Amino acid sequence: MAAKDGDGWAHCERGHRHWGVHGASGLLAVHHDAAGTPHVLMQERAVWSHHGGTWGLPGGALDSHEDPITGALREAAEEAALTGEGLRVQGVYLDDHGGWSFSTVIAEAADLLDAAPANSESADLRWLTPEQIAAKNLHPGFAETWPAISRALSPLVVVLDVANIVGARSEHGWWRDRAGAAAKLVAEVSALATGGLRDIPGEIPDLDRWFPRFVMVVEGAARDVSPLPGVSVVAAPGIGDDAIVQAVRDVPPGERVLVVTADRGLRERVTALGAMVTGPRWLLSQL
């Protein structure tokens, strides 16, 4: 395993030639403005490169020891001078050609981050709206996947009704230690947040993995449960359902919300706000 051991041409089952012996990946950084409009960081490829003069994403061949996320962040640093600061990975789209694949790593950008050509492969870098992207001469691979990827630009927030989920779990004695049962669930969801989700209910774009933000609402005896990486904890000051509804209201424009609860009244309240809903079984089946 060595740096750049992925450099080289490969052929896929479609009969195409691609750069990257072990496949390739690229970073799609997206920032949503106050109105919810997405802005994507696009790269104009140097004229001497493969498909030079077209617009696509900072990216390239994966080394043998790299996963797609590590490779995409490395390429973004090499080509666009992005350090990874201010970026949060929200999903990975896999374009599998059979024997070769390209992974688009979609990352939420905290702002319109400063980016500039950092090596000879980049001619220009600009933050563009979807309408502006459509007007560009696009890299053929990006142009093929953009219609699907463009539907996955919105981050996903999963709001958990912890009391309802713990109750649905029906573990013996959970009601005598509600705080312990909630803390166990927080730890399990944190591990799930790290590995990513492959199964998302509802009308959600098909990604290889989603990395949502998890918001867990606790109440009563579980109010002192601490957050863990990938999971924020909201202690309901009163009724838990009211805190869940407020958590949905607090999600910024341009983001999707999925509420996990079996409570019929709560489901009606959050769907009226535009949230999607699913039952505890969906979450528990993945823990």
Order of alpha helices (4+ residues) and beta strands (2+ residues): beta-beta-beta-beta-beta-beta-alpha-beta-beta-beta-alpha-alpha-beta-alpha-alpha-beta-beta-beta-alpha-beta-alpha-beta-alpha
